[in-house]
Structure formats: C-alpha cells, structure tokens
Amino acid sequence: MGRSTTAKEAEALVQSLRSAYSATPTNLKIIDFYIAFAVVTALIQVVYMAIVGSFPFNSFLSGLLSCVGTAVLAVCLRIQVNKENKEFKDLPPERAFADFVLCNLVLHLVIMNFLG
C-alpha cells in the first residue's frame, strides 16, 4: 500500500520548513528556543494546576503571566532583531535587547507586586 497524498504533502511541508529554518541565523534560533521554553513552562504550570489545584490562585496567575509575558516580549525581540524585517532596519540590535530587558524588568516588578 502506498502512502496517502496527505501524508506525502505533510512530509513535504515539514521538509520545506526544516530547510527554511536551517537558514535562520543562530541568534534567532536562540530566541526561538527561549520562547519555546517559556511556553512549555506555562503549559507545565497549567497541567500542575489542573492536577493539584489552584489554592494560591495569585501565585498561579503570576507564574502563568510571567511565562506568557516573557514569551510575548521575546517574540517582539525576535521581530526587531530579524534582519529580514524592513520595518525595524534602523533599530540596532543592542537597543532592541535593552528594550527587552527593561520591559521584562517592568513585567516582573508588576508580577511581584501582584503576588502580594
């Protein structure tokens, strides 16, 4: 039996994505792994809350918002650092990273305040 056309198309899609991603610069790959880590950490917290419960609900919300907020800020950093993005061509990468660090600092100060 031959494989279905849908499986062949899916395999071709994965292969084309893999070849396109191999041309991605290393600094963007590092940011991608950081985003994936933040999202996986948020998912682990949600699963833990579903299994154990959400007694200190402020703590759960703080951890979840910390992960999601960090991931969103990292996506913004990736957009600004990407050389193929013409919208931020005049923005130096050091400035984008400084914005990322400052926004993360403000985010985590708000989260610490939310904890009580």
Residue pairs with C-beta under 8 A, 6 or more apart in sequence:
21 29
24 32
25 83
27 81
27 93
28 78
28 81
28 82
31 74
31 77
31 78
31 81
32 78
34 74
35 71
35 74
35 75
35 78
38 67
38 68
38 70
38 71
38 74
39 67
39 71
41 67
42 63
42 64
42 67
42 68
42 71
45 60
45 63
45 64
45 67
46 64
49 60
54 60
58 114
58 115
58 116
59 115
61 114
62 111
62 112
62 114
62 115
65 111
65 114
66 107
66 108
66 111
69 107
69 111
70 104
70 107
73 100
73 103
73 104
73 107
74 100
76 100
76 103
77 96
77 97
77 99
77 100
79 85
79 88
80 88
80 91
80 93
80 96
80 99
81 93
81 96
81 97
82 88
88 96
